[in-house]
Amino acid sequence: MIEFRGVNKWFGPLHVLNDIRLSVQPREVVVVCGPSGSGKSTLIRCINGLEEIQDGDLIVDGQRVGDKATDMTRLRTEIGFVFQSFNLYPHKTALENVTLAPIHVRRTPRAEAEEYGRELLAKVGLGDKFDAYPAQLSGGQQQRVAIARCLGMRPKIMLFDEPTSALDPEMISEVLDVMVAVAGEGMTMMVVTHEMGFARSVAQRVVFMDRGAIVESGTPEAFFSNPGHERARAFLGKILRH
Amino acid sequence: MIWQQLTGLYGSYPLALRGLGMTALLSLIALVGGTLIGFGLGILRTAGNRAVAAVIGAWVDLIRGTPFLVQIFIVFFILPELGLELDAFSAGVIALVNLNACFICEIVVAGIDSVPKGQVEAALASGFAKWQRMRLVVLPQAMRVVLPPLVGQYVLLIKDSSVVSAIGLTDLTRVGWLVVQRVPNGLLVFALVGVGYFVVCYPLILLARRLEARMSAAQGVVRL
């Protein structure tokens, strides 16, 4: 579904993605973790073309990202992207946030889009917030709307870029619960997160990045019980201490 | 004597109405034309290719950096030399529309630039095409920032339109000059001219305030 073949990227002299090789199968949930500045966000932002790759091949849903023949706008409709800072449209209600792209991109009839939108919002626990504007919602609620907004497009892939990092601790679990439910429905997911509980219970694979490179990749059990790489051990020691 | 002046003034009211009408008409055309062209230029400048943006930027700087009186003289006196004959009204309209399009372009660009990058990324990730991103996501948010200075610009526009009296258009200001020759009380006459402009401008000022309040309410913004 997603395949990195020797992908490289530089920000000026900084080598942010260093020879990335990674293949994500359909229905697989992959958690990407690592210290800040290790290139995790850049990695998943490349998948829907929010960042350009400079070297190597990146195949998503059978199409080469960045290739002139690839219609990126079209490809993006198959990829949901959840941002750390939600990025809901502030001038639209929760329901409008969910239905905007289906109506204007997928050309779904409004009534049908709204029906599905209500269904999705109810599913993420916001059945009573259809007409609320983002500014009237808490962070956790906004992030759940953002997930519903992605699902509204019926995507094949969902990408999460630190979806709980901007949330107060008591709101993290409500968002993670929704993500667990989405994973349970067989969505192909790549999740950048430090929520190791989520990784342990949902991910089929954990990828550890450091300084732009994937230094470790394996099942959650293997990764948590016996990380092979010294930097992964140091990282786990820091975040699992409490 | 003051009584005489007042009756003189009263006798001039058809002329004053004509002046007011001319000012209102010029302002309206410049407002509508300037807004349409200004938005077009602003959008092209932020979303178009680099060469287009550079040309628009240079033109806007040129117009913003030269006095309006000079511009209006160029349109009215110099363009005919180049074979483009214009009556005073057309010349006034062209100069005013151009001036306002340039100022509004700057306002629109500032508004578009104020929309957070994350909004564009969210719209990109949703699969919106370029024009949809602009129309559905960026512009509605930019409008909140654009609207107050935009209506402020409309007020300036109405006042700037007084410059067209220099090429002989009988607008409100020129009516003032004409009347003051008959009624030698400059303070009184031009105070009334000022009132005339204020009457046209004030509803706009009120409108700006209401629009702003409504936009804020729609987005749940807490007012300080």
Interface residues (C-beta under 8 A of the other chain):
Chain A: N48 G49 L50 T73 R74 R76 T77 I79 G80 F81 F83 S85 N87 L88 Y89 P90 H91 L100 A101 H104 V105 Y133 A135 Q136 R149 M153
Chain B: P116 G118 Q119 E121 A122 L124 A125 S126 G127 F128 A129 Q132 L136 V137 P140 Q141 R144 A218 Q219 G220 V221
